[in-house]
Amino acid sequence: MKKIFLSIALLSSMMFTACEDMLDVEQKATSSTANFYKTDADAESALTAMYATYIGEIGATEGIWNAYIMGLNYSADDVFAAGGNIDDHADFRRLNEFRYDPSYAPISTLYNHIYKAIYSANLIIHYFGETADTPVKKQAVAEAKVMRAWAHMLAAQVYYQPPLIDHLITDEKPVNAESQKAIFDWCVKECEEALSDLPERKGKNDQEGAWVVTQGFARFVAGKSALFAGDNAKVISVMKPLVESQNYDLVPGERFRDLFHVEGDGCEEKIFEFNYVTNTAAAGGTDSWRGGNNRGRWMVANVLNWRGDDIENDTYEYHERLARKLYPERGCYSDLVETISNRYTLISEEESKDISELLSLENIYGKIKNEHDYFKFECAENNSKLFLSMTVIPARWEDGRLTQYLLVSQNIGEKHKMADLANTDMLTELYNKRYFDTIMNMRVQRGKAFALIFMDLDFFKPVNDTYGHPAGDEVLCNVGKRIINSIRTADYAFRIGGDEFACIIDGNADEKNCLEGIERLQRVICNPYNIHGRKIKIGVSCGYALYPSDADTVESLLKIADSRMYAEKEKHHADRR
């Protein structure tokens, strides 16, 4: 037994010695933290790996559903409702009916994927952040920071107050952020710090500029994060250069489908996109699950088709998560159309048409004759900064007849920001003469009653002569504020020029109501103004014209209102003498 034991011991000793020798041999074609994060080429390789991680994690598919799309899109009230296939997709139904917990696969999967992606960005920031001594390395760190901020923004949207992981974690256990707002504020800061080291997109046709992090994407993430944080001033400051740049634009209506297909890869409307092929049709094969050359997930189109208006029964149902409802939530379709028509003004090429005419069933049946047809128009909420693009899309057909369609509203405020500035008086922030002419023509074309009120300040010239033009400008600004506070949100207020103002009062205006409105305006405008400790008093003369009882043309209405205003001005000056 002793000999046998010794033989085994010797064999064991030899085996461990051999293993140690093997471990001492340097392995070839491998990288480690000690020899990798050094050069520009390493930075580019690490950046490629980070993008791949984001695509593979956040863009990953579990079966036929994508956690990112389900968590951020399908949970919206206007996406998933009911329909013939509702029982075929239990995951979607569970999400729609709020029957989920942390163990629910789409919720937990998205959470894990987001933080895996954040880890890949933290690797670059950790190893290159302090030693970024070349433009390539600095850009890699900047791109990683923006991608990390974007992932945190998504996490805060879905999970409210998740951990903020701003460094490479080893053994520590992450804790939740102090607040959701703290995450959004941090995202803004990260993106702003990265701007100087990021390239800008090279124009609308620069496809590659939509596939990587640019200054435009950094501004988008910062602006959206600031919006979620409730910091409107920051939204404007970071987004304005993006809006004013010539690198992006909305695609025309006939190319809208391209946004969801391979034809639209890197197009002018794309700020950032995951660019990868998930269907074999795009590669020359067939893939019926993803609808031919549809670049989006197969489930997207199908779920979207499960909501629509019931045309046959002339009713609708609408849901919105925003605090401010765009439309009434439910009711008769005719009531919906009337509400939209009263609240919004057309700003598209079809502005001569009434919204009610565009949304009439006769017009819809006339324009939508097959599943590929749709039409869209743009409108603005009266006297507000809300601009919408409304698109009518067919959703369901029965026996060759359209029975449901989608009325999709898209906020296009950024597109019209510059146009809005062109329509605004810079001093008072009321609408200007240019926009006054536009609204007058549109109101007459619509054929609905309204009242026009002209106002010219009395005894304003002595204010400029006595106290100076800066004091006069302050008076004009205060006049504008008092006018706005004296009319309804559905009405319009304008500075025509100098000390001349105008209002367009919408609705069934008659002479009695109009005169009461004028009296109210005169009362508030004539109250003294405290300008730098000085008490300044002015007067105002008003004239009015009613459409259509006084006149039915713009020229005649202007002439009547102007004549009545100057008649009152002559009376005021006579009384003063």
VEXTI-440846 format. One record per residue (C-alpha): residue number from 1; z, x, y. Coordinates in steps of 0.1 Angstrom, whole numbers, plus 5000, padded with zeros to 4 digits. Layout:
<nodes>
(node NUM; (Z; X; Y)),
...
</nodes>
This chain:
<nodes>
(node 1; (5000; 5000; 5000)),
(node 2; (5008; 5029; 5024)),
(node 3; (4973; 5043; 5020)),
(node 4; (4957; 5010; 5027)),
(node 5; (4978; 5005; 5058)),
(node 6; (4968; 5038; 5072)),
(node 7; (4932; 5032; 5066)),
(node 8; (4933; 4999; 5085)),
(node 9; (4952; 5016; 5114)),
(node 10; (4926; 5043; 5117)),
(node 11; (4897; 5018; 5116)),
(node 12; (4914; 4998; 5144)),
(node 13; (4919; 5029; 5165)),
(node 14; (4882; 5038; 5162)),
(node 15; (4871; 5003; 5171)),
(node 16; (4890; 5002; 5204)),
(node 17; (4879; 5036; 5214)),
(node 18; (4843; 5027; 5209)),
(node 19; (4848; 4995; 5230)),
(node 20; (4863; 5015; 5259)),
(node 21; (4834; 5039; 5258)),
(node 22; (4810; 5011; 5260)),
(node 23; (4827; 4996; 5290)),
(node 24; (4824; 5029; 5308)),
(node 25; (4786; 5028; 5307)),
(node 26; (4771; 5016; 5340)),
(node 27; (4751; 4984; 5336)),
(node 28; (4716; 4985; 5350)),
(node 29; (4698; 4958; 5372)),
(node 30; (4731; 4941; 5381)),
(node 31; (4748; 4935; 5414)),
(node 32; (4784; 4931; 5425)),
(node 33; (4802; 4926; 5458)),
(node 34; (4807; 4963; 5460)),
(node 35; (4770; 4972; 5460)),
(node 36; (4752; 4940; 5471)),
(node 37; (4761; 4927; 5505)),
(node 38; (4747; 4957; 5524)),
(node 39; (4711; 4955; 5535)),
(node 40; (4687; 4931; 5552)),
(node 41; (4671; 4924; 5519)),
(node 42; (4705; 4915; 5504)),
(node 43; (4711; 4891; 5533)),
(node 44; (4677; 4874; 5527)),
(node 45; (4684; 4872; 5489)),
(node 46; (4719; 4857; 5496)),
(node 47; (4704; 4832; 5520)),
(node 48; (4678; 4822; 5494)),
(node 49; (4706; 4817; 5469)),
(node 50; (4725; 4796; 5494)),
(node 51; (4695; 4773; 5500)),
(node 52; (4690; 4770; 5462)),
(node 53; (4727; 4760; 5458)),
(node 54; (4724; 4733; 5485)),
(node 55; (4693; 4719; 5468)),
(node 56; (4707; 4722; 5433)),
(node 57; (4741; 4707; 5443)),
(node 58; (4737; 4683; 5472)),
(node 59; (4701; 4675; 5463)),
(node 60; (4709; 4674; 5425)),
(node 61; (4701; 4643; 5404)),
(node 62; (4725; 4628; 5378)),
(node 63; (4702; 4608; 5356)),
(node 64; (4681; 4587; 5379)),
(node 65; (4705; 4586; 5408)),
(node 66; (4714; 4612; 5434)),
(node 67; (4751; 4614; 5446)),
(node 68; (4741; 4623; 5481)),
(node 69; (4718; 4593; 5486)),
(node 70; (4742; 4569; 5469)),
(node 71; (4772; 4582; 5488)),
(node 72; (4756; 4581; 5523)),
(node 73; (4728; 4557; 5521)),
(node 74; (4733; 4531; 5493)),
(node 75; (4768; 4523; 5505)),
(node 76; (4754; 4508; 5537)),
(node 77; (4757; 4470; 5539)),
(node 78; (4720; 4466; 5547)),
(node 79; (4707; 4484; 5516)),
(node 80; (4721; 4468; 5484)),
(node 81; (4726; 4431; 5480)),
(node 82; (4713; 4411; 5451)),
(node 83; (4682; 4405; 5431)),
(node 84; (4667; 4402; 5397)),
(node 85; (4676; 4437; 5387)),
(node 86; (4712; 4439; 5399)),
(node 87; (4727; 4440; 5365)),
(node 88; (4705; 4469; 5355)),
(node 89; (4723; 4494; 5377)),
(node 90; (4760; 4492; 5372)),
(node 91; (4767; 4524; 5393)),
(node 92; (4750; 4509; 5424)),
(node 93; (4767; 4475; 5419)),
(node 94; (4801; 4491; 5416)),
(node 95; (4795; 4510; 5449)),
(node 96; (4782; 4480; 5467)),
(node 97; (4812; 4459; 5456)),
(node 98; (4838; 4485; 5465)),
(node 99; (4850; 4488; 5430)),
(node 100; (4855; 4526; 5428)),
(node 101; (4881; 4552; 5428)),
(node 102; (4882; 4591; 5428)),
(node 103; (4871; 4591; 5392)),
(node 104; (4839; 4571; 5400)),
(node 105; (4810; 4595; 5391)),
(node 106; (4789; 4594; 5423)),
(node 107; (4820; 4598; 5445)),
(node 108; (4835; 4627; 5425)),
(node 109; (4801; 4644; 5419)),
(node 110; (4791; 4644; 5455)),
(node 111; (4826; 4658; 5465)),
(node 112; (4822; 4687; 5440)),
(node 113; (4786; 4694; 5449)),
(node 114; (4794; 4696; 5487)),
(node 115; (4822; 4721; 5482)),
(node 116; (4801; 4742; 5458)),
(node 117; (4775; 4744; 5485)),
(node 118; (4801; 4753; 5511)),
(node 119; (4813; 4781; 5488)),
(node 120; (4777; 4796; 5488)),
(node 121; (4777; 4796; 5526)),
(node 122; (4811; 4812; 5528)),
(node 123; (4799; 4841; 5506)),
(node 124; (4774; 4851; 5533)),
(node 125; (4798; 4845; 5562)),
(node 126; (4826; 4865; 5545)),
(node 127; (4805; 4895; 5534)),
(node 128; (4781; 4897; 5563)),
(node 129; (4800; 4881; 5592)),
(node 130; (4820; 4912; 5603)),
(node 131; (4792; 4937; 5595)),
(node 132; (4762; 4918; 5608)),
(node 133; (4746; 4947; 5627)),
(node 134; (4709; 4937; 5624)),
(node 135; (4690; 4906; 5636)),
(node 136; (4683; 4896; 5599)),
(node 137; (4720; 4897; 5590)),
(node 138; (4730; 4878; 5621)),
(node 139; (4705; 4851; 5615)),
(node 140; (4716; 4848; 5578)),
(node 141; (4752; 4843; 5590)),
(node 142; (4741; 4818; 5616)),
(node 143; (4721; 4798; 5591)),
(node 144; (4750; 4798; 5567)),
(node 145; (4774; 4786; 5594)),
(node 146; (4751; 4756; 5603)),
(node 147; (4747; 4747; 5566)),
(node 148; (4784; 4749; 5561)),
(node 149; (4790; 4727; 5592)),
(node 150; (4764; 4702; 5579)),
(node 151; (4782; 4700; 5545)),
(node 152; (4815; 4695; 5562)),
(node 153; (4800; 4667; 5584)),
(node 154; (4788; 4650; 5553)),
(node 155; (4822; 4654; 5536)),
(node 156; (4840; 4639; 5566)),
(node 157; (4816; 4610; 5567)),
(node 158; (4823; 4601; 5531)),
(node 159; (4859; 4612; 5525)),
(node 160; (4873; 4608; 5560)),
(node 161; (4898; 4637; 5560)),
(node 162; (4888; 4663; 5533)),
(node 163; (4897; 4700; 5533)),
(node 164; (4881; 4722; 5560)),
(node 165; (4871; 4754; 5541)),
(node 166; (4862; 4779; 5568)),
(node 167; (4867; 4810; 5547)),
(node 168; (4862; 4823; 5512)),
(node 169; (4889; 4809; 5490)),
(node 170; (4904; 4829; 5461)),
(node 171; (4937; 4816; 5448)),
(node 172; (4949; 4793; 5475)),
(node 173; (4948; 4755; 5471)),
(node 174; (4928; 4737; 5498)),
(node 175; (4946; 4711; 5518)),
(node 176; (4932; 4681; 5538)),
(node 177; (4922; 4687; 5574)),
(node 178; (4946; 4674; 5601)),
(node 179; (4921; 4647; 5611)),
(node 180; (4885; 4636; 5607)),
(node 181; (4879; 4643; 5643)),
(node 182; (4892; 4679; 5639)),
(node 183; (4864; 4684; 5613)),
(node 184; (4837; 4670; 5635)),
(node 185; (4849; 4691; 5665)),
(node 186; (4849; 4722; 5643)),
(node 187; (4813; 4714; 5632)),
(node 188; (4802; 4713; 5668)),
(node 189; (4818; 4746; 5676)),
(node 190; (4803; 4763; 5646)),
(node 191; (4768; 4752; 5654)),
(node 192; (4771; 4761; 5691)),
(node 193; (4782; 4796; 5681)),
(node 194; (4753; 4800; 5658)),
(node 195; (4726; 4790; 5683)),
(node 196; (4719; 4824; 5698)),
(node 197; (4711; 4840; 5665)),
(node 198; (4688; 4812; 5652)),
(node 199; (4650; 4809; 5657)),
(node 200; (4634; 4779; 5673)),
(node 201; (4607; 4758; 5656)),
(node 202; (4573; 4770; 5667)),
(node 203; (4558; 4736; 5675)),
(node 204; (4552; 4703; 5659)),
(node 205; (4528; 4717; 5633)),
(node 206; (4553; 4744; 5621)),
(node 207; (4561; 4732; 5586)),
(node 208; (4583; 4761; 5578)),
(node 209; (4604; 4752; 5608)),
(node 210; (4615; 4721; 5591)),
(node 211; (4625; 4739; 5559)),
(node 212; (4650; 4763; 5573)),
(node 213; (4679; 4762; 5597)),
(node 214; (4666; 4764; 5633)),
(node 215; (4681; 4758; 5667)),
(node 216; (4668; 4723; 5665)),
(node 217; (4687; 4716; 5633)),
(node 218; (4719; 4732; 5647)),
(node 219; (4717; 4710; 5677)),
(node 220; (4712; 4680; 5655)),
(node 221; (4743; 4688; 5634)),
(node 222; (4763; 4695; 5665)),
(node 223; (4751; 4663; 5683)),
(node 224; (4758; 4641; 5653)),
(node 225; (4792; 4656; 5647)),
(node 226; (4800; 4651; 5684)),
(node 227; (4789; 4615; 5681)),
(node 228; (4812; 4609; 5652)),
(node 229; (4840; 4626; 5672)),
(node 230; (4834; 4602; 5701)),
(node 231; (4825; 4630; 5725)),
(node 232; (4794; 4614; 5743)),
(node 233; (4793; 4642; 5769)),
(node 234; (4790; 4668; 5742)),
(node 235; (4763; 4648; 5725)),
(node 236; (4742; 4648; 5756)),
(node 237; (4747; 4685; 5763)),
(node 238; (4738; 4698; 5729)),
(node 239; (4710; 4673; 5721)),
(node 240; (4692; 4673; 5755)),
(node 241; (4673; 4706; 5747)),
(node 242; (4662; 4692; 5714)),
(node 243; (4650; 4660; 5729)),
(node 244; (4632; 4678; 5757)),
(node 245; (4615; 4704; 5734)),
(node 246; (4579; 4700; 5724)),
(node 247; (4587; 4709; 5688)),
(node 248; (4593; 4674; 5674)),
(node 249; (4579; 4639; 5677)),
(node 250; (4579; 4605; 5660)),
(node 251; (4550; 4600; 5636)),
(node 252; (4527; 4571; 5645)),
(node 253; (4531; 4539; 5626)),
(node 254; (4501; 4545; 5603)),
(node 255; (4518; 4577; 5590)),
(node 256; (4553; 4562; 5586)),
(node 257; (4550; 4563; 5548)),
(node 258; (4543; 4600; 5549)),
(node 259; (4580; 4606; 5558)),
(node 260; (4588; 4597; 5522)),
(node 261; (4558; 4614; 5505)),
(node 262; (4544; 4649; 5500)),
(node 263; (4519; 4643; 5528)),
(node 264; (4548; 4643; 5553)),
(node 265; (4564; 4676; 5542)),
(node 266; (4574; 4695; 5574)),
(node 267; (4557; 4670; 5597)),
(node 268; (4566; 4667; 5634)),
(node 269; (4594; 4642; 5628)),
(node 270; (4613; 4664; 5603)),
(node 271; (4642; 4684; 5617)),
(node 272; (4654; 4697; 5584)),
(node 273; (4645; 4688; 5548)),
(node 274; (4650; 4699; 5513)),
(node 275; (4616; 4710; 5502)),
(node 276; (4612; 4708; 5464)),
(node 277; (4590; 4689; 5440)),
(node 278; (4608; 4665; 5417)),
(node 279; (4578; 4645; 5404)),
(node 280; (4551; 4657; 5382)),
(node 281; (4526; 4635; 5400)),
(node 282; (4527; 4659; 5429)),
(node 283; (4518; 4687; 5405)),
(node 284; (4489; 4669; 5391)),
(node 285; (4506; 4649; 5363)),
(node 286; (4521; 4615; 5361)),
(node 287; (4556; 4603; 5366)),
(node 288; (4560; 4565; 5367)),
(node 289; (4597; 4567; 5373)),
(node 290; (4592; 4581; 5408)),
(node 291; (4562; 4559; 5418)),
(node 292; (4532; 4582; 5418)),
(node 293; (4534; 4607; 5447)),
(node 294; (4566; 4593; 5462)),
(node 295; (4587; 4623; 5472)),
(node 296; (4619; 4604; 5474)),
(node 297; (4640; 4593; 5445)),
(node 298; (4627; 4565; 5424)),
(node 299; (4658; 4545; 5429)),
(node 300; (4655; 4545; 5467)),
(node 301; (4626; 4522; 5469)),
(node 302; (4639; 4499; 5443)),
(node 303; (4673; 4495; 5458)),
(node 304; (4658; 4489; 5493)),
(node 305; (4638; 4461; 5478)),
(node 306; (4668; 4442; 5468)),
(node 307; (4675; 4429; 5503)),
(node 308; (4653; 4407; 5523)),
(node 309; (4651; 4375; 5543)),
(node 310; (4646; 4342; 5525)),
(node 311; (4614; 4330; 5541)),
(node 312; (4610; 4299; 5520)),
(node 313; (4645; 4286; 5530)),
(node 314; (4642; 4299; 5565)),
(node 315; (4676; 4317; 5564)),
(node 316; (4687; 4352; 5567)),
(node 317; (4718; 4374; 5561)),
(node 318; (4725; 4406; 5580)),
(node 319; (4752; 4432; 5576)),
(node 320; (4761; 4461; 5598)),
(node 321; (4789; 4487; 5597)),
(node 322; (4787; 4495; 5633)),
(node 323; (4813; 4479; 5655)),
(node 324; (4786; 4465; 5677)),
(node 325; (4764; 4440; 5659)),
(node 326; (4727; 4442; 5666)),
(node 327; (4721; 4406; 5655)),
(node 328; (4742; 4376; 5643)),
(node 329; (4753; 4382; 5607)),
(node 330; (4738; 4351; 5592)),
(node 331; (4722; 4318; 5600)),
(node 332; (4689; 4301; 5605)),
(node 333; (4659; 4324; 5609)),
(node 334; (4648; 4307; 5641)),
(node 335; (4682; 4313; 5657)),
(node 336; (4679; 4350; 5648)),
(node 337; (4644; 4352; 5664)),
(node 338; (4657; 4334; 5696)),
(node 339; (4687; 4358; 5698)),
(node 340; (4665; 4389; 5695)),
(node 341; (4641; 4375; 5721)),
(node 342; (4668; 4368; 5746)),
(node 343; (4685; 4402; 5742)),
(node 344; (4655; 4425; 5739)),
(node 345; (4625; 4434; 5760)),
(node 346; (4593; 4447; 5744)),
(node 347; (4583; 4482; 5755)),
(node 348; (4553; 4487; 5731)),
(node 349; (4516; 4482; 5737)),
(node 350; (4521; 4446; 5728)),
(node 351; (4545; 4440; 5756)),
(node 352; (4525; 4410; 5768)),
(node 353; (4536; 4392; 5737)),
(node 354; (4569; 4376; 5733)),
(node 355; (4592; 4389; 5705)),
(node 356; (4595; 4354; 5691)),
(node 357; (4557; 4353; 5688)),
(node 358; (4557; 4387; 5669)),
(node 359; (4585; 4375; 5645)),
(node 360; (4570; 4340; 5639)),
(node 361; (4563; 4333; 5603)),
(node 362; (4527; 4325; 5612)),
(node 363; (4522; 4360; 5627)),
(node 364; (4540; 4377; 5597)),
(node 365; (4519; 4358; 5572)),
(node 366; (4488; 4368; 5592)),
(node 367; (4496; 4405; 5593)),
(node 368; (4512; 4411; 5559)),
(node 369; (4488; 4401; 5532)),
(node 370; (4497; 4427; 5505)),
(node 371; (4525; 4451; 5497)),
(node 372; (4511; 4479; 5517)),
(node 373; (4510; 4460; 5550)),
(node 374; (4536; 4463; 5577)),
(node 375; (4538; 4462; 5615)),
(node 376; (4563; 4476; 5640)),
(node 377; (4571; 4472; 5677)),
(node 378; (4595; 4488; 5701)),
(node 379; (4620; 4471; 5723)),
(node 380; (4650; 4477; 5746)),
(node 381; (4681; 4457; 5750)),
(node 382; (4682; 4442; 5785)),
(node 383; (4700; 4463; 5810)),
(node 384; (4713; 4488; 5785)),
(node 385; (4705; 4522; 5770)),
(node 386; (4698; 4508; 5735)),
(node 387; (4662; 4513; 5723)),
(node 388; (4650; 4500; 5689)),
(node 389; (4620; 4503; 5668)),
(node 390; (4617; 4471; 5647)),
(node 391; (4595; 4472; 5616)),
(node 392; (4586; 4443; 5594)),
(node 393; (4581; 4454; 5558)),
(node 394; (4573; 4431; 5528)),
(node 395; (4600; 4431; 5501)),
(node 396; (4592; 4404; 5475)),
(node 397; (4562; 4385; 5464)),
(node 398; (4561; 4354; 5442)),
(node 399; (4528; 4340; 5429)),
(node 400; (4509; 4361; 5455)),
(node 401; (4530; 4347; 5484)),
(node 402; (4554; 4367; 5505)),
(node 403; (4589; 4354; 5500)),
(node 404; (4611; 4382; 5514)),
(node 405; (4607; 4409; 5539)),
(node 406; (4628; 4435; 5556)),
(node 407; (4634; 4437; 5593)),
(node 408; (4643; 4473; 5598)),
(node 409; (4658; 4484; 5631)),
(node 410; (4658; 4521; 5640)),
(node 411; (4675; 4535; 5670)),
(node 412; (4649; 4554; 5690)),
(node 413; (4670; 4561; 5721)),
(node 414; (4663; 4598; 5721)),
(node 415; (4626; 4592; 5723)),
(node 416; (4630; 4570; 5753)),
(node 417; (4656; 4591; 5771)),
(node 418; (4630; 4608; 5793)),
(node 419; (4613; 4575; 5799)),
(node 420; (4646; 4560; 5809)),
(node 421; (4652; 4589; 5833)),
(node 422; (4618; 4582; 5849)),
(node 423; (4628; 4545; 5854)),
(node 424; (4662; 4554; 5869)),
(node 425; (4672; 4559; 5906)),
(node 426; (4689; 4593; 5905)),
(node 427; (4714; 4585; 5933)),
(node 428; (4727; 4551; 5923)),
(node 429; (4717; 4552; 5885)),
(node 430; (4703; 4517; 5890)),
(node 431; (4667; 4511; 5878)),
(node 432; (4640; 4522; 5903)),
(node 433; (4610; 4506; 5920)),
(node 434; (4587; 4518; 5892)),
(node 435; (4607; 4499; 5865)),
(node 436; (4612; 4469; 5889)),
(node 437; (4574; 4464; 5889)),
(node 438; (4572; 4467; 5851)),
(node 439; (4600; 4441; 5845)),
(node 440; (4586; 4417; 5871)),
(node 441; (4552; 4417; 5853)),
(node 442; (4568; 4414; 5819)),
(node 443; (4590; 4384; 5830)),
(node 444; (4560; 4365; 5844)),
(node 445; (4539; 4372; 5813)),
(node 446; (4567; 4359; 5791)),
(node 447; (4567; 4326; 5811)),
(node 448; (4605; 4321; 5810)),
(node 449; (4625; 4311; 5841)),
(node 450; (4643; 4337; 5862)),
(node 451; (4655; 4343; 5897)),
(node 452; (4645; 4373; 5919)),
(node 453; (4670; 4384; 5946)),
(node 454; (4661; 4409; 5974)),
(node 455; (4690; 4426; 5993)),
(node 456; (4687; 4448; 6024)),
(node 457; (4719; 4464; 6038)),
(node 458; (4728; 4455; 6074)),
(node 459; (4741; 4480; 6099)),
(node 460; (4737; 4509; 6074)),
(node 461; (4719; 4533; 6098)),
(node 462; (4750; 4538; 6120)),
(node 463; (4768; 4550; 6088)),
(node 464; (4744; 4579; 6084)),
(node 465; (4743; 4586; 6121)),
(node 466; (4781; 4586; 6125)),
(node 467; (4794; 4600; 6093)),
(node 468; (4764; 4619; 6079)),
(node 469; (4740; 4613; 6050)),
(node 470; (4765; 4624; 6023)),
(node 471; (4788; 4596; 6033)),
(node 472; (4758; 4573; 6034)),
(node 473; (4749; 4583; 5999)),
(node 474; (4784; 4575; 5987)),
(node 475; (4782; 4541; 6002)),
(node 476; (4749; 4534; 5984)),
(node 477; (4764; 4546; 5951)),
(node 478; (4793; 4522; 5956)),
(node 479; (4769; 4494; 5965)),
(node 480; (4751; 4500; 5932)),
(node 481; (4783; 4499; 5912)),
(node 482; (4794; 4466; 5929)),
(node 483; (4761; 4450; 5921)),
(node 484; (4762; 4460; 5884)),
(node 485; (4798; 4446; 5882)),
(node 486; (4786; 4413; 5897)),
(node 487; (4758; 4404; 5873)),
(node 488; (4756; 4398; 5836)),
(node 489; (4745; 4424; 5810)),
(node 490; (4713; 4405; 5804)),
(node 491; (4703; 4408; 5841)),
(node 492; (4687; 4437; 5859)),
(node 493; (4697; 4456; 5891)),
(node 494; (4673; 4479; 5910)),
(node 495; (4673; 4502; 5940)),
(node 496; (4639; 4496; 5955)),
(node 497; (4642; 4524; 5981)),
(node 498; (4664; 4534; 6010)),
(node 499; (4690; 4507; 6015)),
(node 500; (4670; 4480; 5997)),
(node 501; (4681; 4466; 5964)),
(node 502; (4670; 4438; 5940)),
(node 503; (4682; 4418; 5910)),
(node 504; (4664; 4399; 5883)),
(node 505; (4686; 4371; 5870)),
(node 506; (4674; 4359; 5836)),
(node 507; (4677; 4324; 5822)),
(node 508; (4673; 4289; 5836)),
(node 509; (4678; 4298; 5872)),
(node 510; (4679; 4269; 5898)),
(node 511; (4685; 4271; 5935)),
(node 512; (4722; 4261; 5934)),
(node 513; (4731; 4288; 5908)),
(node 514; (4710; 4313; 5927)),
(node 515; (4727; 4307; 5960)),
(node 516; (4761; 4309; 5943)),
(node 517; (4751; 4343; 5929)),
(node 518; (4739; 4355; 5963)),
(node 519; (4772; 4344; 5979)),
(node 520; (4791; 4364; 5952)),
(node 521; (4769; 4395; 5958)),
(node 522; (4774; 4393; 5996)),
(node 523; (4811; 4389; 5992)),
(node 524; (4816; 4420; 5971)),
(node 525; (4790; 4442; 5989)),
(node 526; (4805; 4434; 6024)),
(node 527; (4841; 4445; 6014)),
(node 528; (4850; 4477; 6032)),
(node 529; (4843; 4511; 6016)),
(node 530; (4869; 4539; 6016)),
(node 531; (4849; 4571; 6020)),
(node 532; (4870; 4602; 6024)),
(node 533; (4898; 4583; 6041)),
(node 534; (4874; 4564; 6064)),
(node 535; (4870; 4526; 6063)),
(node 536; (4833; 4518; 6065)),
(node 537; (4820; 4482; 6068)),
(node 538; (4784; 4471; 6062)),
(node 539; (4766; 4438; 6057)),
(node 540; (4738; 4426; 6035)),
(node 541; (4709; 4402; 6039)),
(node 542; (4695; 4384; 6008)),
(node 543; (4664; 4365; 5999)),
(node 544; (4654; 4348; 5967)),
(node 545; (4625; 4333; 5947)),
(node 546; (4626; 4313; 5916)),
(node 547; (4601; 4315; 5887)),
(node 548; (4583; 4293; 5881)),
(node 549; (4595; 4266; 5906)),
(node 550; (4588; 4287; 5937)),
(node 551; (4557; 4306; 5924)),
(node 552; (4541; 4317; 5892)),
(node 553; (4527; 4351; 5902)),
(node 554; (4544; 4384; 5909)),
(node 555; (4528; 4387; 5943)),
(node 556; (4538; 4353; 5955)),
(node 557; (4574; 4357; 5942)),
(node 558; (4578; 4390; 5961)),
(node 559; (4564; 4375; 5993)),
(node 560; (4587; 4345; 5992)),
(node 561; (4619; 4365; 5984)),
(node 562; (4610; 4391; 6011)),
(node 563; (4604; 4363; 6037)),
(node 564; (4637; 4347; 6030)),
(node 565; (4655; 4380; 6032)),
(node 566; (4641; 4389; 6066)),
(node 567; (4648; 4355; 6079)),
(node 568; (4685; 4359; 6070)),
(node 569; (4685; 4395; 6085)),
(node 570; (4672; 4382; 6118)),
(node 571; (4700; 4356; 6118)),
(node 572; (4726; 4383; 6111)),
(node 573; (4714; 4405; 6139)),
(node 574; (4712; 4375; 6163)),
(node 575; (4748; 4365; 6154)),
(node 576; (4759; 4401; 6161)),
(node 577; (4743; 4401; 6195)),
</nodes>
